Amino acid sequence: MATLYPTSPTARRKGSPRRAFLGLCEAGLVKGIPVGHYAASADDKAYAVRAAALLNEGKQNYSTSSLWQAVENDPAKTQNGQMDIVLALWKNNLLVRTT
């Protein structure tokens, strides 16, 4: 979190990115982390798992905003750091890849 948000302590304390990460762990999508129960939010987990699936499809290169738009069809909702986590893990080859 300090790397993603070096100048924003508030952003580092956000719960949504943490819950997205834990949701990916629960689903067995983070390399080296066994499937298990990690107390993730159902919504944040669903967003993160869907984003990981889209990245695995490999149909396009996503930005944070374009990935969020593909995950959540409601333009009134904004992502709260969940896509930052998914993309950071993806770019660092830490997500399980199915393609």
N, CA, C and O of each residue as an XYZ file, in Angstrom:
396
protein
N       0.831     -1.193      0.000
C       0.000      0.000      0.000
C       0.870      1.251      0.000
O       0.521      2.248     -0.630
N       1.983      1.206      0.690
C       2.866      2.368      0.721
C       3.428      2.664     -0.663
O       3.677      3.821     -1.001
N       3.628      1.617     -1.465
C       4.125      1.822     -2.825
C       3.051      2.419     -3.717
O       3.330      3.322     -4.506
N       1.823      1.923     -3.600
C       0.731      2.428     -4.436
C       0.303      3.831     -4.033
O      -0.057      4.640     -4.888
N       0.340      4.124     -2.746
C      -0.140      5.410     -2.225
C       0.922      6.042     -1.322
O       0.705      6.159     -0.116
N       2.067      6.453     -1.882
C       3.168      6.938     -1.041
C       2.870      8.229     -0.277
O       3.475      8.472      0.767
N       1.966      9.047     -0.765
C       1.704     10.330     -0.109
C       0.334     10.412      0.531
O      -0.085     11.490      0.951
N      -0.376      9.291      0.616
C      -1.733      9.333      1.141
C      -1.972      8.273      2.215
O      -2.353      7.146      1.899
N      -1.750      8.627      3.482
C      -2.028      7.665      4.557
C      -3.480      7.206      4.578
O      -3.764      6.058      4.922
N      -4.398      8.090      4.216
C      -5.814      7.724      4.187
C      -6.055      6.608      3.182
O      -6.751      5.639      3.483
N      -5.487      6.740      1.997
C      -5.644      5.702      0.972
C      -5.033      4.383      1.420
O      -5.553      3.317      1.092
N      -3.944      4.443      2.161
C      -3.302      3.212      2.640
C      -4.167      2.482      3.654
O      -4.021      1.271      3.823
N      -5.055      3.180      4.326
C      -5.917      2.545      5.326
C      -7.260      2.090      4.761
O      -8.071      1.524      5.495
N      -7.509      2.322      3.494
C      -8.784      1.932      2.888
C      -9.022      0.434      3.066
O      -8.099     -0.374      2.962
N     -10.251      0.092      3.331
C     -10.587     -1.314      3.498
C     -10.816     -2.053      2.187
O     -10.527     -3.246      2.094
N     -11.328     -1.368      1.177
C     -11.672     -2.046     -0.078
C     -10.474     -2.703     -0.757
O     -10.593     -3.847     -1.197
N      -9.324     -2.035     -0.864
C      -8.186     -2.716     -1.476
C      -7.759     -3.953     -0.684
O      -7.430     -4.988     -1.261
N      -7.770     -3.833      0.627
C      -7.401     -4.971      1.479
C      -8.383     -6.124      1.273
O      -7.976     -7.277      1.133
N      -9.670     -5.806      1.254
C     -10.680     -6.856      1.069
C     -10.609     -7.457     -0.335
O     -10.876     -8.646     -0.509
N     -10.257     -6.661     -1.324
C     -10.087     -7.203     -2.680
C      -8.935     -8.205     -2.691
O      -9.048     -9.288     -3.266
N      -7.824     -7.833     -2.049
C      -6.674     -8.737     -1.970
C      -7.051    -10.028     -1.253
O      -6.738    -11.121     -1.726
N      -7.722     -9.902     -0.114
C      -8.126    -11.089      0.631
C      -9.106    -11.944     -0.172
O      -9.079    -13.172     -0.078
N      -9.965    -11.305     -0.956
C     -10.893    -12.039     -1.803
C     -10.167    -12.843     -2.871
O     -10.537    -13.981     -3.161
N      -9.133    -12.249     -3.455
C      -8.316    -12.978     -4.435
C      -7.616    -14.157     -3.768
O      -7.502    -15.234     -4.354
N      -7.146    -13.944     -2.535
C      -6.513    -15.038     -1.788
C      -7.519    -16.153     -1.525
O      -7.215    -17.329     -1.729
N      -8.715    -15.786     -1.072
C      -9.759    -16.789     -0.808
C     -10.031    -17.648     -2.026
O     -10.233    -18.858     -1.918
N     -10.033    -17.008     -3.191
C     -10.349    -17.710     -4.438
C      -9.165    -18.501     -4.984
O      -9.294    -19.181     -6.002
N      -8.018    -18.418     -4.322
C      -6.839    -19.146     -4.798
C      -6.193    -18.508     -6.001
O      -5.533    -19.191     -6.785
N      -6.370    -17.205     -6.165
C      -5.850    -16.519     -7.345
C      -4.522    -15.804     -7.127
O      -3.953    -15.262     -8.074
N      -4.020    -15.793     -5.892
C      -2.724    -15.174     -5.615
C      -1.699    -16.290     -5.460
O      -1.865    -17.189     -4.636
N      -0.651    -16.223     -6.253
C       0.377    -17.264     -6.214
C       0.936    -17.411     -4.806
O       1.251    -16.426     -4.138
N       1.052    -18.666     -4.371
C       1.642    -18.965     -3.079
C       0.696    -18.860     -1.900
O       1.095    -19.142     -0.769
N      -0.549    -18.462     -2.131
C      -1.526    -18.337     -1.051
C      -2.582    -19.427     -1.245
O      -3.241    -19.458     -2.284
N      -2.755    -20.316     -0.273
C      -3.739    -21.393     -0.438
C      -5.174    -20.870     -0.348
O      -5.450    -19.873      0.320
N      -6.062    -21.558     -1.028
C      -7.485    -21.255     -0.927
C      -7.873    -21.372      0.541
O      -7.447    -22.296      1.234
N      -8.672    -20.439      1.002
C      -9.089    -20.482      2.403
C     -10.064    -19.373      2.692
O     -10.494    -18.655      1.789
N     -10.409    -19.234      3.943
C     -11.310    -18.161      4.348
C     -10.480    -17.050      4.975
O      -9.838    -17.245      6.007
N     -10.500    -15.881      4.337
C      -9.691    -14.757      4.802
C     -10.547    -13.553      5.156
O     -10.042    -12.432      5.207
N     -11.829    -13.763      5.401
C     -12.755    -12.717      5.856
C     -12.880    -11.564      4.877
O     -12.891    -10.404      5.288
N     -12.970    -11.857      3.620
C     -13.105    -10.809      2.605
C     -14.566    -10.405      2.429
O     -15.479    -11.198      2.661
N     -14.762     -9.174      2.021
C     -16.096     -8.670      1.686
C     -16.576     -9.358      0.416
O     -15.804     -9.537     -0.526
N     -17.820     -9.736      0.388
C     -18.372    -10.393     -0.802
C     -18.298     -9.483     -2.016
O     -17.948     -9.943     -3.103
N     -18.617     -8.198     -1.859
C     -18.587     -7.279     -2.998
C     -17.173     -7.051     -3.504
O     -16.908     -7.190     -4.698
N     -16.268     -6.702     -2.606
C     -14.891     -6.437     -3.023
C     -14.245     -7.688     -3.603
O     -13.484     -7.608     -4.568
N     -14.544     -8.832     -3.024
C     -14.035    -10.096     -3.560
C     -14.573    -10.316     -4.967
O     -13.812    -10.659     -5.872
N     -15.865    -10.125     -5.163
C     -16.474    -10.337     -6.480
C     -15.862     -9.411     -7.522
O     -15.574     -9.840     -8.640
N     -15.661     -8.148     -7.166
C     -15.030     -7.208     -8.102
C     -13.632     -7.683     -8.490
O     -13.274     -7.692     -9.668
N     -12.854     -8.074     -7.496
C     -11.475     -8.471     -7.751
C     -11.395     -9.763     -8.560
O     -10.583     -9.871     -9.479
N     -12.220    -10.729     -8.228
C     -12.206    -12.008     -8.939
C     -12.654    -11.806    -10.392
O     -12.081    -12.397    -11.307
N     -13.666    -10.979    -10.599
C     -14.115    -10.687    -11.978
C     -13.014     -9.971    -12.751
O     -12.782    -10.275    -13.921
N     -12.340     -9.029    -12.113
C     -11.249     -8.308    -12.779
C     -10.123     -9.270    -13.162
O      -9.575     -9.178    -14.260
N      -9.778    -10.191    -12.260
C      -8.735    -11.177    -12.563
C      -9.144    -12.052    -13.746
O      -8.317    -12.382    -14.595
N     -10.415    -12.425    -13.798
C     -10.908    -13.240    -14.919
C     -10.794    -12.480    -16.230
O     -10.403    -13.048    -17.250
N     -11.134    -11.196    -16.207
C     -11.018    -10.384    -17.426
C      -9.567    -10.273    -17.876
O      -9.280    -10.365    -19.069
N      -8.662    -10.079    -16.944
C      -7.247    -10.011    -17.302
C      -6.777    -11.331    -17.887
O      -5.990    -11.349    -18.834
N      -7.256    -12.440    -17.326
C      -6.880    -13.756    -17.836
C      -7.399    -14.008    -19.242
O      -6.802    -14.776    -19.996
N      -8.501    -13.370    -19.598
C      -9.019    -13.524    -20.961
C      -8.056    -12.938    -21.982
O      -8.015    -13.379    -23.130
N      -7.284    -11.946    -21.562
C      -6.249    -11.378    -22.415
C      -6.727    -10.637    -23.637
O      -5.968    -10.467    -24.591
N      -7.972    -10.190    -23.632
C      -8.529     -9.543    -24.818
C      -8.056     -8.113    -25.001
O      -8.074     -7.598    -26.119
N      -7.627     -7.454    -23.911
C      -7.160     -6.083    -24.034
C      -6.290     -5.725    -22.839
O      -6.299     -6.398    -21.808
N      -5.545     -4.649    -23.011
C      -4.776     -4.105    -21.893
C      -5.679     -3.126    -21.164
O      -6.227     -2.206    -21.772
N      -5.829     -3.320    -19.890
C      -6.745     -2.503    -19.102
C      -6.002     -1.460    -18.288
O      -4.912     -1.707    -17.772
N      -6.611     -0.296    -18.185
C      -6.210      0.694    -17.201
C      -7.087      0.452    -15.981
O      -8.010     -0.361    -16.023
N      -6.798      1.151    -14.910
C      -7.626      1.006    -13.711
C      -9.079      1.333    -14.026
O      -9.985      0.594    -13.640
N      -9.299      2.438    -14.724
C     -10.685      2.852    -14.999
C     -11.373      1.942    -16.006
O     -12.555      1.638    -15.841
N     -10.673      1.501    -17.039
C     -11.328      0.627    -18.018
C     -11.629     -0.748    -17.430
O     -12.633     -1.369    -17.779
N     -10.766     -1.220    -16.545
C     -11.030     -2.503    -15.888
C     -12.249     -2.376    -14.980
O     -13.098     -3.267    -14.947
N     -12.335     -1.269    -14.243
C     -13.491     -1.050    -13.373
C     -14.772     -0.986    -14.200
O     -15.785     -1.567    -13.810
N     -14.741     -0.297    -15.322
C     -15.934     -0.204    -16.176
C     -16.351     -1.569    -16.689
O     -17.542     -1.847    -16.827
N     -15.375     -2.423    -16.972
C     -15.699     -3.773    -17.439
C     -16.246     -4.646    -16.318
O     -17.037     -5.554    -16.570
N     -15.833     -4.380    -15.090
C     -16.274     -5.161    -13.930
C     -17.637     -4.691    -13.430
O     -18.515     -5.506    -13.147
N     -17.808     -3.387    -13.322
C     -19.019     -2.806    -12.733
C     -19.741     -1.966    -13.777
O     -19.210     -0.964    -14.257
N     -20.915     -2.368    -14.112
C     -21.678     -1.724    -15.179
C     -22.382     -0.436    -14.748
O     -23.012      0.220    -15.577
N     -22.293     -0.069    -13.496
C     -22.983      1.110    -12.982
C     -22.046      2.310    -13.028
O     -21.106      2.385    -12.237
N     -22.285      3.262    -13.950
C     -21.381      4.413    -14.072
C     -21.384      5.313    -12.841
O     -20.477      6.128    -12.678
N     -22.373      5.184    -11.983
C     -22.425      6.005    -10.774
C     -21.450      5.508     -9.707
O     -21.071      6.266     -8.814
N     -21.047      4.253     -9.795
C     -20.123      3.693     -8.817
C     -18.688      3.947     -9.262
O     -18.371      3.880    -10.449
N     -17.839      4.235     -8.304
C     -16.417      4.388     -8.605
C     -15.641      3.321     -7.863
O     -16.039      2.877     -6.786
N     -14.545      2.923     -8.443
C     -13.722      1.913     -7.778
C     -13.027      2.566     -6.594
O     -12.767      3.769     -6.588
N     -12.736      1.757     -5.609
C     -12.173      2.273     -4.365
C     -10.825      1.623     -4.073
O     -10.512      1.294     -2.929
N     -10.035      1.445     -5.127
C      -8.717      0.857     -4.968
C      -8.637     -0.616     -5.285
O      -7.543     -1.178     -5.340
N      -9.781     -1.255     -5.497
C      -9.774     -2.690     -5.781
C      -9.011     -3.002     -7.072
O      -8.237     -3.958     -7.125
N      -9.232     -2.194     -8.107
C      -8.598     -2.464     -9.397
C      -7.099     -2.175     -9.339
O      -6.317     -2.800    -10.055
N      -6.697     -1.230     -8.488
C      -5.267     -0.962     -8.303
C      -4.561     -2.219     -7.794
O      -3.473     -2.561     -8.256
N      -5.186     -2.892     -6.850
C      -4.610     -4.109     -6.279
C      -4.527     -5.208     -7.328
O      -3.486     -5.847     -7.484
N      -5.619     -5.428     -8.044
C      -5.646     -6.494     -9.054
C      -4.590     -6.229    -10.127
O      -3.842     -7.133    -10.499
N      -4.528     -5.000    -10.623
C      -3.561     -4.682    -11.669
C      -2.126     -4.762    -11.165
O      -1.244     -5.210    -11.899
N      -1.874     -4.341     -9.936
C      -0.517     -4.430     -9.383
C      -0.077     -5.891     -9.265
O       1.057     -6.232     -9.601
N      -0.968     -6.737     -8.794
C      -0.644     -8.161     -8.700
C      -0.428     -8.765    -10.083
O       0.495     -9.555    -10.283
N      -1.270     -8.395    -11.027
C      -1.162     -8.909    -12.394
C       0.170     -8.496    -13.031
O       0.886     -9.324    -13.595
N       0.483     -7.219    -12.930
C       1.705     -6.697    -13.554
C       2.967     -7.286    -12.931
O       4.009     -7.357    -13.582
N       2.874     -7.703    -11.687
C       4.018     -8.299    -11.009
C       3.993     -9.825    -11.031
O       4.735    -10.482    -10.301
N       3.124    -10.378    -11.885
C       3.013    -11.820    -12.092
C       2.737    -12.576    -10.802
O       3.287    -13.651    -10.565
N       1.874    -11.993     -9.972
C       1.527    -12.632     -8.704
C       0.128    -13.242     -8.709
O      -0.276    -13.888     -7.742
N      -0.611    -13.033     -9.804
C      -1.919    -13.671     -9.937
C      -1.769    -14.969    -10.726
O      -0.956    -15.064    -11.645
N      -2.557    -15.947    -10.354
C      -2.593    -17.195    -11.099
C      -3.154    -16.901    -12.482
O      -4.219    -16.296    -12.606
N      -2.465    -17.314    -13.491
C      -2.881    -17.055    -14.884
C      -3.429    -18.335    -15.491
O      -2.851    -19.412    -15.348
N      -4.548    -18.190    -16.165
C      -5.172    -19.358    -16.779
C      -4.997    -19.386    -18.287
O      -5.418    -20.338    -18.944
N      -4.378    -18.348    -18.841
C      -4.161    -18.317    -20.298
C      -2.737    -18.632    -20.647
O      -2.380    -18.650    -21.825
